[in-house]
Amino acid sequence: MKLATNLSIGITAIGVLATISVCAATSIADGQSPTDGNWSELIASMDKMHMAMGAVKPSGDNDVDFVRLMLPHHQAAIDMAKTQLLYGKDAQMRRLAQEIITDQQLEIELMQHWLKQREPGQAKENQTPAAKAGKEN
């Protein structure tokens, strides 16, 4: 159930990011100033995410690559949600923004922990004493 809720929130966050991306071109074409505080902060968050994702080099491990790309994606969602809390007026969107911040931060921590467990040298350190003893013989 928790996975379904997190997945639903993640999909909603992706939808919000996609909607903002599509609206960017439309709003500028309609005369909205791209220098508005709210707008420029949202665009800055997306630009930062794209740069961070572009800097990720393939590791040869699909799982590791997925997580390394998802980290800046989740951070961008948090940054954008914080902007929503600063400028947004709609109670439902403000509540969604707070949920995005909370859930995405927990997922970032989970992914960072997962990556740390896969660092060279971690495999030996994470073994139980019985497993280590069995390998020494």
Residue frames as a rotation matrix with the C-alpha (Angstrom) as fourth column:
MET 1
0.574 0.819 0.000 0.00
0.819 -0.574 0.000 0.00
0.000 0.000 -1.000 0.00
LYS 2
0.447 -0.494 -0.746 2.85
0.135 -0.787 0.602 2.38
-0.884 -0.370 -0.285 0.89
LEU 3
-0.627 -0.693 0.356 4.53
0.417 0.087 0.905 1.57
-0.658 0.716 0.235 -2.43
ALA 4
-0.120 0.675 0.728 1.32
0.978 -0.045 0.203 2.37
0.170 0.736 -0.655 -4.32
THR 5
0.800 0.394 -0.453 1.00
0.509 -0.844 0.166 5.68
-0.317 -0.363 -0.876 -2.46
ASN 6
0.039 -0.880 -0.473 4.63
0.050 -0.471 0.881 6.59
-0.998 -0.058 0.025 -3.14
LEU 7
-0.639 -0.225 0.736 4.26
0.688 0.259 0.677 5.59
-0.343 0.939 -0.011 -6.77
SER 8
0.344 0.866 0.363 1.13
0.932 -0.362 -0.019 7.70
0.115 0.345 -0.932 -7.08
ILE 9
0.744 -0.131 -0.655 2.85
0.189 -0.899 0.394 10.72
-0.641 -0.417 -0.644 -5.53
GLY 10
-0.343 -0.939 0.028 5.91
0.207 -0.046 0.977 10.17
-0.917 0.341 0.210 -7.73
ILE 11
-0.401 0.289 0.870 3.75
0.916 0.153 0.371 10.02
-0.025 0.945 -0.326 -10.84
THR 12
0.724 0.681 -0.110 1.94
0.685 -0.728 0.001 13.17
-0.080 -0.076 -0.994 -9.72
ALA 13
0.362 -0.675 -0.643 5.28
0.060 -0.671 0.739 14.93
-0.930 -0.306 -0.203 -9.22
ILE 14
-0.646 -0.580 0.496 6.43
0.496 0.175 0.850 13.88
-0.580 0.795 0.175 -12.67
GLY 15
0.058 0.777 0.627 3.14
0.989 -0.130 0.070 15.15
0.136 0.616 -0.776 -14.07
VAL 16
0.795 0.180 -0.579 3.62
0.366 -0.904 0.221 18.49
-0.483 -0.388 -0.785 -12.33
LEU 17
-0.166 -0.944 -0.287 7.15
0.064 -0.300 0.952 18.76
-0.984 0.139 0.110 -13.74
ALA 18
-0.607 -0.023 0.794 5.94
0.759 0.277 0.589 17.90
-0.234 0.961 -0.151 -17.23
THR 19
0.474 0.862 0.180 3.08
0.880 -0.468 -0.078 20.39
0.018 0.195 -0.981 -17.02
ILE 20
0.579 -0.335 -0.743 5.44
0.110 -0.871 0.478 23.15
-0.808 -0.358 -0.468 -15.95
SER 21
-0.524 -0.827 0.205 7.78
0.286 0.055 0.957 22.30
-0.802 0.560 0.208 -18.83
VAL 22
-0.321 0.492 0.809 4.97
0.944 0.095 0.316 22.49
0.079 0.865 -0.495 -21.37
CYS 23
0.709 0.663 -0.240 3.63
0.691 -0.720 0.054 25.69
-0.137 -0.204 -0.969 -19.85
ALA 24
-0.032 -0.813 -0.582 7.06
0.437 -0.535 0.723 27.32
-0.899 -0.231 0.372 -20.05
ALA 25
-0.847 -0.303 0.436 6.95
0.507 -0.213 0.835 27.76
-0.160 0.929 0.334 -23.80
THR 26
-0.048 0.932 0.360 3.25
0.886 -0.127 0.446 28.64
0.461 0.340 -0.819 -23.80
SER 27
0.585 0.309 -0.750 3.51
0.718 -0.627 0.301 31.29
-0.378 -0.715 -0.589 -21.07
ILE 28
-0.392 -0.789 -0.474 6.50
0.333 -0.602 0.726 33.02
-0.858 0.127 0.498 -22.64
ALA 29
-0.793 0.162 0.587 4.68
0.584 -0.075 0.809 33.02
0.175 0.984 -0.036 -25.99
ASP 30
0.242 0.969 0.049 1.60
0.858 -0.237 0.455 34.49
0.453 -0.068 -0.889 -24.26
GLY 31
0.208 -0.225 0.952 3.67
-0.009 -0.974 -0.228 37.34
0.978 0.039 -0.204 -22.83
GLN 32
0.990 0.059 -0.125 4.27
0.121 0.067 0.990 36.13
0.067 -0.996 0.059 -19.25
SER 33
0.481 -0.861 0.165 7.60
-0.788 -0.507 -0.348 37.43
0.383 0.037 -0.923 -18.10
PRO 34
0.549 -0.346 -0.761 10.15
0.285 0.933 -0.219 34.65
0.786 -0.097 0.611 -17.63
THR 35
-0.555 -0.792 0.253 11.73
0.047 -0.334 -0.942 36.83
0.830 -0.511 0.222 -14.94
ASP 36
0.452 0.740 0.499 8.78
-0.601 -0.160 0.783 36.48
0.659 -0.654 0.372 -12.53
GLY 37
-0.239 -0.634 0.736 10.18
-0.971 0.151 -0.185 35.19
0.006 -0.759 -0.651 -9.21
ASN 38
0.309 0.461 0.832 8.07
-0.497 0.824 -0.272 32.06
-0.811 -0.329 0.484 -9.11
TRP 39
0.985 0.128 -0.116 8.66
-0.160 0.428 -0.890 31.22
-0.064 0.895 0.442 -12.76
SER 40
0.355 -0.924 -0.144 12.40
-0.676 -0.147 -0.722 31.82
0.646 0.354 -0.676 -12.71
GLU 41
-0.221 -0.412 0.884 12.80
-0.922 0.385 -0.051 29.68
-0.319 -0.826 -0.465 -9.58
LEU 42
0.607 0.507 0.612 10.91
-0.268 0.856 -0.442 26.80
-0.748 0.105 0.655 -11.20
ILE 43
0.930 -0.293 -0.220 12.98
-0.184 0.143 -0.972 27.03
0.317 0.945 0.079 -14.37
ALA 44
0.069 -0.950 0.306 16.21
-0.918 -0.180 -0.354 27.27
0.391 -0.256 -0.884 -12.34
SER 45
0.076 0.034 0.996 15.25
-0.690 0.723 0.028 24.06
-0.720 -0.690 0.079 -10.50
MET 46
0.886 0.306 0.348 14.69
0.026 0.717 -0.697 22.25
-0.462 0.627 0.627 -13.78
ASP 47
0.702 -0.690 -0.175 17.89
-0.461 -0.253 -0.850 23.59
0.543 0.678 -0.496 -15.32
LYS 48
-0.083 -0.729 0.679 19.88
-0.995 0.102 -0.013 22.46
-0.060 -0.677 -0.734 -12.27
MET 49
0.378 0.316 0.870 18.27
-0.356 0.917 -0.179 19.01
-0.855 -0.242 0.459 -12.53
HIS 50
1.000 0.028 -0.012 19.07
-0.021 0.338 -0.941 18.68
-0.023 0.941 0.338 -16.23
MET 51
0.346 -0.938 0.026 22.69
-0.764 -0.297 -0.573 19.66
0.545 0.178 -0.819 -15.64
ALA 52
-0.145 -0.388 0.910 23.07
-0.892 0.449 0.050 17.18
-0.428 -0.805 -0.411 -12.76
MET 53
0.619 0.426 0.659 21.45
-0.130 0.884 -0.450 14.37
-0.774 0.193 0.603 -14.73
GLY 54
0.938 -0.283 -0.199 23.62
-0.215 -0.027 -0.976 15.17
0.271 0.959 -0.087 -17.74
ALA 55
0.123 -0.949 0.292 26.74
-0.948 -0.199 -0.250 14.88
0.295 -0.246 -0.923 -15.59
VAL 56
0.381 0.062 0.923 25.94
-0.540 0.825 0.167 11.28
-0.751 -0.562 0.348 -14.60
LYS 57
-0.328 -0.586 -0.741 28.24
-0.936 0.307 0.172 8.87
0.127 0.750 -0.649 -16.42
PRO 58
0.662 0.589 -0.463 27.04
-0.550 0.802 0.232 5.34
0.508 0.101 0.855 -17.19
SER 59
0.055 -0.617 0.785 28.41
-0.934 0.247 0.259 2.85
-0.354 -0.747 -0.563 -14.69
GLY 60
-0.636 -0.202 -0.744 27.50
-0.544 0.802 0.247 -0.30
0.547 0.562 -0.620 -16.56
ASP 61
-0.853 0.443 -0.277 25.03
0.515 0.621 -0.591 -1.18
-0.090 -0.647 -0.758 -13.80
ASN 62
-0.435 0.752 0.495 21.47
0.331 -0.378 0.865 -0.30
0.837 0.540 -0.084 -14.81
ASP 63
0.452 0.629 -0.632 20.27
0.808 0.012 0.589 -0.16
0.378 -0.777 -0.503 -11.21
VAL 64
-0.174 -0.624 -0.762 23.04
0.811 -0.529 0.248 2.20
-0.558 -0.575 0.598 -10.13
ASP 65
-0.910 -0.163 0.382 22.51
0.383 -0.684 0.621 4.41
0.160 0.711 0.684 -13.19
PHE 66
-0.017 0.989 0.150 18.78
0.569 -0.114 0.814 4.58
0.822 0.099 -0.561 -12.49
VAL 67
0.497 0.202 -0.844 19.36
0.864 -0.203 0.461 5.68
-0.078 -0.958 -0.275 -8.90
ARG 68
-0.497 -0.770 -0.400 22.05
0.692 -0.629 0.354 8.21
-0.524 -0.100 0.846 -9.82
LEU 69
-0.806 0.269 0.527 19.68
0.301 -0.580 0.757 9.80
0.510 0.769 0.386 -12.34
MET 70
0.194 0.965 -0.174 16.73
0.644 0.008 0.765 9.74
0.740 -0.261 -0.620 -9.96
LEU 71
-0.140 -0.300 -0.944 18.57
0.958 -0.282 -0.053 11.63
-0.251 -0.911 0.327 -7.21
PRO 72
-0.950 -0.201 -0.239 18.67
0.158 -0.969 0.190 14.99
-0.270 0.143 0.952 -9.05
HIS 73
-0.555 0.824 0.116 15.18
0.157 -0.033 0.987 14.35
0.817 0.566 -0.111 -10.37
HIS 74
0.216 0.623 -0.752 13.83
0.876 0.215 0.431 13.96
0.430 -0.752 -0.499 -6.84
GLN 75
-0.455 -0.445 -0.771 15.81
0.756 -0.650 -0.071 16.98
-0.470 -0.615 0.633 -5.62
ALA 76
-0.961 0.150 0.232 14.30
0.045 -0.744 0.666 19.10
0.272 0.651 0.709 -8.41
ALA 77
-0.085 0.983 -0.160 10.83
0.457 0.181 0.871 17.99
0.885 0.001 -0.465 -7.33
ILE 78
0.105 0.047 -0.993 11.65
0.988 -0.117 0.099 19.12
-0.112 -0.992 -0.058 -3.78
ASP 79
-0.805 -0.491 -0.335 13.02
0.453 -0.871 0.189 22.46
-0.385 0.001 0.923 -4.98
MET 80
-0.760 0.580 0.294 9.97
0.039 -0.411 0.911 23.08
0.649 0.704 0.290 -7.14
ALA 81
0.143 0.830 -0.540 7.62
0.726 0.282 0.626 22.10
0.672 -0.482 -0.562 -4.31
LYS 82
-0.259 -0.305 -0.917 9.37
0.874 -0.477 -0.088 24.59
-0.411 -0.824 0.390 -2.02
THR 83
-0.996 -0.056 0.065 8.79
0.082 -0.851 0.518 27.27
0.027 0.522 0.853 -4.65
GLN 84
-0.295 0.955 -0.009 5.12
0.312 0.106 0.944 26.28
0.903 0.276 -0.329 -4.70
LEU 85
0.152 0.339 -0.928 4.96
0.980 0.072 0.187 26.74
0.130 -0.938 -0.322 -0.93
LEU 86
-0.670 -0.478 -0.568 6.48
0.557 -0.830 0.041 30.21
-0.491 -0.289 0.822 -1.28
TYR 87
-0.935 0.181 -0.306 4.23
-0.325 -0.783 0.530 31.45
-0.144 0.595 0.791 -4.08
GLY 88
-0.709 0.673 -0.211 1.24
0.284 0.546 0.788 29.10
0.646 0.499 -0.578 -4.38
LYS 89
-0.646 0.579 0.497 -2.18
-0.746 -0.616 -0.252 30.02
0.161 -0.534 0.830 -3.09
ASP 90
0.243 0.817 -0.522 -4.28
-0.647 0.538 0.541 26.88
0.723 0.206 0.659 -3.70
ALA 91
0.222 -0.101 0.970 -4.58
-0.935 0.259 0.241 24.79
-0.276 -0.961 -0.037 -0.53
GLN 92
0.917 0.165 0.364 -4.67
-0.083 0.970 -0.229 21.49
-0.391 0.179 0.903 -2.41
MET 93
0.710 -0.704 0.039 -1.50
0.137 0.084 -0.987 22.30
0.691 0.706 0.156 -4.38
ARG 94
0.102 -0.663 0.742 0.26
-0.845 -0.451 -0.287 23.52
0.525 -0.598 -0.606 -1.24
ARG 95
0.509 0.151 0.847 -0.64
-0.667 0.691 0.278 20.24
-0.543 -0.707 0.453 0.49
LEU 96
0.977 -0.179 0.116 0.64
0.211 0.733 -0.646 18.29
0.031 0.656 0.754 -2.52
ALA 97
0.436 -0.860 0.265 3.86
-0.329 -0.426 -0.843 20.31
0.838 0.280 -0.468 -2.46
GLN 98
0.130 -0.366 0.922 4.40
-0.991 -0.032 0.127 19.44
-0.017 -0.930 -0.367 1.21
GLU 99
0.766 0.195 0.612 3.78
-0.244 0.970 -0.003 15.75
-0.594 -0.147 0.791 0.50
ILE 100
0.866 -0.501 -0.009 6.24
0.120 0.226 -0.967 15.86
0.486 0.836 0.256 -2.40
ILE 101
0.191 -0.827 0.529 8.91
-0.758 -0.467 -0.456 17.37
0.624 -0.314 -0.715 -0.14
THR 102
0.226 -0.044 0.973 8.40
-0.872 0.436 0.222 14.76
-0.434 -0.899 0.060 2.57
ASP 103
0.840 0.204 0.502 8.16
-0.045 0.949 -0.311 11.73
-0.540 0.238 0.807 0.30
GLN 104
0.831 -0.556 -0.006 10.91
0.004 0.017 -1.000 12.69
0.556 0.831 0.016 -2.13
GLN 105
0.168 -0.793 0.586 13.32
-0.914 -0.348 -0.210 13.41
0.370 -0.500 -0.783 0.73
LEU 106
0.355 0.017 0.935 12.68
-0.602 0.769 0.215 9.97
-0.715 -0.639 0.283 2.20
GLU 107
0.952 0.017 0.306 13.23
0.209 0.693 -0.690 8.39
-0.224 0.720 0.656 -1.21
ILE 108
0.575 -0.811 0.108 16.48
-0.460 -0.429 -0.777 10.34
0.677 0.397 -0.620 -1.67
GLU 109
0.072 -0.538 0.840 17.72
-0.982 0.107 0.152 9.02
-0.172 -0.836 -0.521 1.67
LEU 110
0.637 0.228 0.736 16.76
-0.186 0.973 -0.140 5.47
-0.748 -0.048 0.662 0.66
MET 111
0.957 -0.274 0.093 18.58
0.156 0.219 -0.963 5.78
0.243 0.937 0.252 -2.68
GLN 112
0.348 -0.874 0.338 21.69
-0.766 -0.473 -0.435 7.30
0.541 -0.108 -0.834 -1.07
HIS 113
0.170 -0.221 0.960 21.77
-0.792 0.549 0.267 4.46
-0.586 -0.806 -0.081 1.44
TRP 114
0.862 0.210 0.462 21.31
0.077 0.845 -0.529 1.91
-0.501 0.491 0.712 -1.36
LEU 115
0.791 -0.612 0.011 24.20
-0.152 -0.214 -0.965 3.44
0.593 0.761 -0.262 -3.34
LYS 116
0.201 -0.744 0.637 26.45
-0.963 -0.270 -0.013 3.57
0.181 -0.611 -0.771 -0.28
GLN 117
0.466 0.038 0.884 25.92
-0.439 0.877 0.194 -0.16
-0.768 -0.479 0.426 0.28
ARG 118
0.907 -0.067 0.415 27.23
0.369 0.600 -0.710 -0.81
-0.201 0.797 0.569 -3.22
GLU 119
0.674 -0.737 -0.051 30.46
-0.727 -0.650 -0.222 1.17
0.130 0.187 -0.974 -2.88
PRO 120
0.273 -0.659 -0.701 33.64
-0.050 0.718 -0.694 -0.88
0.961 0.225 0.163 -3.21
GLY 121
-0.776 -0.631 0.008 34.62
-0.096 0.106 -0.990 -2.38
0.624 -0.768 -0.142 0.12
GLN 122
-0.323 0.735 0.596 31.09
-0.943 -0.302 -0.139 -2.23
0.078 -0.607 0.791 1.52
ALA 123
0.384 0.509 -0.770 30.31
-0.503 0.815 0.288 -5.85
0.774 0.277 0.569 0.63
LYS 124
-0.328 -0.597 -0.733 32.86
0.353 0.642 -0.681 -7.19
0.876 -0.482 0.001 3.15
GLU 125
-0.941 -0.087 0.326 31.85
-0.228 -0.548 -0.805 -4.72
0.249 -0.832 0.496 5.84
ASN 126
-0.187 0.969 0.159 28.15
-0.965 -0.212 0.158 -5.60
0.187 -0.124 0.975 5.52
GLN 127
-0.049 0.133 -0.990 28.66
-0.164 0.977 0.139 -9.34
0.985 0.169 -0.026 5.99
THR 128
0.853 0.347 0.390 27.73
-0.456 0.132 0.880 -10.99
0.254 -0.929 0.270 9.25
PRO 129
0.018 -0.895 0.445 30.61
-0.950 0.123 0.286 -12.43
-0.311 -0.428 -0.848 11.33
ALA 130
0.227 0.108 0.968 29.47
-0.062 0.993 -0.097 -15.97
-0.972 -0.038 0.232 10.42
ALA 131
0.971 0.143 0.192 29.61
0.182 0.080 -0.980 -15.17
-0.155 0.987 0.051 6.70
LYS 132
0.547 -0.837 -0.024 33.10
-0.797 -0.513 -0.319 -13.66
0.255 0.193 -0.948 7.08
ALA 133
-0.024 -0.559 0.829 34.31
-0.732 0.575 0.367 -16.72
-0.681 -0.598 -0.423 9.04
GLY 134
0.571 0.326 0.754 33.03
0.175 0.849 -0.499 -19.05
-0.802 0.417 0.427 6.36
LYS 135
0.979 -0.202 -0.004 34.94
-0.063 -0.288 -0.955 -17.17
0.191 0.936 -0.295 3.64
GLU 136
0.376 -0.898 0.230 38.25
-0.925 -0.347 0.155 -17.24
-0.059 -0.271 -0.961 5.55
ASN 137
0.197 -0.293 0.936 38.51
-0.325 0.881 0.344 -21.04
-0.925 -0.371 0.078 5.51
